[in-house]
Amino acid sequence: MKTLQECIKEAGEKGVAIGHFNVSDSEGFRAVVDSAKELGVPVIIGVSEKERSFLGVAEIRALVTVEKDKGQLVFLNADHTYSVEASMEAVDNHFDSVIIDGAEKPFFENIMMTKEVVKYTKEKYPDMIVEGELGFIGTGSMLRDEIPDGVSEETQTTVEDAKTFVHETCVDLFAPSVGNVHGLVKGGEPKLNIARIKAIAEAVSVPLVLHGASGNTDEDVSAAIDAGIRIVHINTELRQAYKKGIEKGMSSDELAPYKFMAEGVEEMKKIVTQKLKVFNKLS
């Protein structure tokens, strides 16, 4: 079976992006994997530190392993990991990739902690991918009244800082701040800085990742992919759809969890399928 690294390379050759979707339970996992399977495209399952704690590291790894054994191109990412120690836990459990997120740290501190994770990872599992992040885009998948403090055009990742960061850390993937915001902004998402994405993609030697893409228009995301984005993260829209579906299921007299929760799965699948079609340029 192809590795995640090979799938990312292939995405670059095709000019498309791999979808990354966060889950908190087996129902969400089923929605993401089934959608990817129906479209015949690879997909990345993301679990943040809190999602890993809720679902269980062994449990999510088992779910992914079962699908891989069937030949499904599904990969497991330790999303937004904020310390070296937590990153090492993901490495020790041999995830396909880990994101060491030092975006809120000072530039030099972010570089040093990212380098430490890269060194530990490559010594233990050379095939495992490490992603670094530079530039603050807010934290948490939630509905926001306004753009978070500290997120502005002035604080977006510069080309020079991106080059320095990637060179010093030797990361496999790089996530910049380019107008993207975690969560959904009720008044509308800011437009992505496509010119900045293109400039960074041309300046660094590794694929780029777009975090916080919930709420961005299909046109904006497609332009970002054309500019060099190779992985796109979606979470808040999935959570919103899941909650909507479960509320619909529970409004009936149905008592069986596998029936009323199925409504949540179906709502999630609608979002995942639509996003995967955009990311993979499918009609």
N, C-alpha and C positions, 0 to 999 in steps of 0.2 A: 504494500500500500504506500501511496505517496506520503511524504512527511509534510509537516506544516511549512517548512522552509521551501520545499519544492512547489507547494500550492501557491505560496506567495510569489515565487519567481514566475510561475505560470500566469498568475493574475497580472503581473507587470507586463509580460509579453502580450497578453490579450488586451491590456488597457482597461481592466476591470478591478473590482475590489472584493475581498472576502468579508462576509457579514459576521459581526461579533455581537452576540446577544447574551445578556445576563439572565441567569435563572436563580431561583431560590428554592425550588423543589422539583420533584420528579415530573409533575404535571407541566411545568414550564419547560423542562428539558424535552419532554415528548413533543410539545408544540414546535419548538425550534428544529429538532432533528427531523420530524416528519415533514415539515415544510421544505427543508433542504433536500431531503430524500426525493420528494415529489418533483422537485426542479432539477435534480441531478447535479447539485453544486456543493462544494465544500462549505463548512460552517465552523465557527469557533464558539464554544460555550464559555462564557465568562462568569467567574464567581469571585466577588470581592471578598475582603477579609470577613465582613459580617455575614455575607451569603455563605461562605465556607463554614463559618461557625454554626449557622442555622441548619444547613443541609448536611454537613459532615464531609470531610475530605475523602474518606474511604468510600462513602456512598456515591459521591459524584464521579470519582474515578472509576468505580465499578460500572456505573451507567455508561460512561464513555467507552470503557473497554469492551463492553458487550456490543456496542454499535461498531466499533473498529473491527471486532472479530467477524462481523457480518460484511466487512468491506466498505462501510460507510465512512466518508471523509469528514469525520467530526473530531475536533481538537479541543483540548482543555487549557484554558488560560487562567492564571491567578491574577485577577484584575486588581488594579489600584491597591498595591501592597506598600504600606507606608514606613516599613522599617526593614533593616537588613535581616533581623531575626525572623520576621514573618515571611520574608522572601525565601530564606533558607528552608523553612518548613515546606514551602511549595516545591522547592528544588528537591528536597529529600524525598518527596512523594512523586517525583518525576512527572510533573505537569508538562504539557507540550511547550508552555511559555509562561513567563512571569513578568509583571510590570512592577518595577520598583519606582514608586511615585514620590519623588522629592521635590515636586513643583513648588511647594510652599516654602521650601528651604532656601537659604542663600545659595547663589550660583555655585560657589566652590564646594559647599557642603553637599549639594545635590550631586555634583560630579564624583566626589569621594565615596559617597554611599553607593552610587550606581556602579562605580568601578569595583567595589568590594563584592557586590552581588554578581557581577559579570565574572569575576575571578573565581568565586566559589562555584558558580554554575558550570562554567566550562571545565573546571577540574573534575567535577563529579559526573556531569552529563554533557559532553560536548555538543550533542544534537539538540539540546534544549535552548529555546530562544529567550533572550532577555530584551525587554523594551524599556527605554528610558523616556522620561517626560520632562519638558521644559516649558514653563509659562503657565500661569494660573488661569483656570477656567471655571472656578467654583467647585464645590464638593456636594455630593448627594444628589440622588435621582428624585426630584420633587417638583411640584408645581410652584413656580416663583412669580411674585408680583412684578419683579423688575430684575434687571441684570445685576448679578452680585457685585458688591464693592470689590475693587481690585481687578475687575475684568474690563478692559478697554482697549482701544486700538493702540494706545501708547504702551501697553504692557504686553502686547503680542510678541511672540518669539522673533528675534531678529535673525537674519541670515548668518551674521558673524557669530552670534552666540550658538546657533545650531551647529555650525561647522566645528567650533571649539568643543562643544559638548560631545558630539558624536566621535570626534577624533580622540578625545581624552578618555572616554568611557569604553569605547569599542562595543557599543550596544548593537544588537541585530536589527532593532526597529526603533523608530523615533517618533514621539508624539508631541507636536508643537501646539502652541496657542495661536490660532489663526482666525479668531472671531467666533469660535465654538464655545458653547456654554453647557455645563452639566445641568440636567433638569429641563423643564419646559417653562419658558417665559410667557406668561399670560398675554402680554402685549405684543408678542411676536419675537422670534429669534433674530439676533443681529445677522447680517449677511456675512458669509464666509469671505475671508481675504484670499481670493483665488490667486492673485498675483504673488502674494507672499508664499502660498503653498508651492507654486511653480518655482519660485526662486530658491526656496529651501530644498526642494526635491532635486534641483539641478546642482546645488552646492554640497549636499551630503551624499555619502555612498551607500545609504541604507534606505529601505522602504519606509514610507510615512504612514502614520495611523491617525485617524480622525476620531477623537473622543467627543462625547456630548452631542451626537448628531440627531437626537430626538428633537422633532419640531422643525428642523431645517427642511426647506423645500426640496423636492426631487431634483429640480433644476440646479439648485445650489450644490447639492451633494454630487450630482453627475459632473458638474464643472470641476469640483474638487478632485474627483477620481481622474478626470482627464488631465488635471494638473500634477498628479503624482501620488494621490492617496491610494493605499493598497489594502487597508483594513478600515472598516467603519463600525463604530460602536453604537448600539442602540440599547437603552434600558428603560428610561422613564415611560416611553410610549407603550412598552410591553406591560409594565406594571399597571398602567392606567387601563389598558385593554383587559388584562386579567381580572382586575377588580370589577370592572364593568360587567364582564361575563359572569362572574360568580354571583354578583348582586342580582343579575337577571335570573340565574338558576335558583337562588334562594328565595326569590319572590314567589315561587310556585310552592305547591304542597309537597314537593319531592324531598324525601329524607335521605336517600342514598347519596353519600358524598361523591361516588364515582359518576353520578348523573348530574348533580348540580355543579360540580367542579369542571365537568366536561364543557360547560358553557364558557368558562374562563379560558380553557385550552383552545377552543375554536376561535375566540376573539383574538387571542395571541397569534394564532396561526395566520389570521388575516393580515396582521401587521408584518409578521416575519416574511410571509410570501411576497407581499408588496415590496418590502425593502429589498429582498434578495433579487427580485426582478430588476429593480433600479441598479443595484450594485453590480449585477452581472450582465446588464444591458440585454435583458430578455423581454420579449413582448408579452 
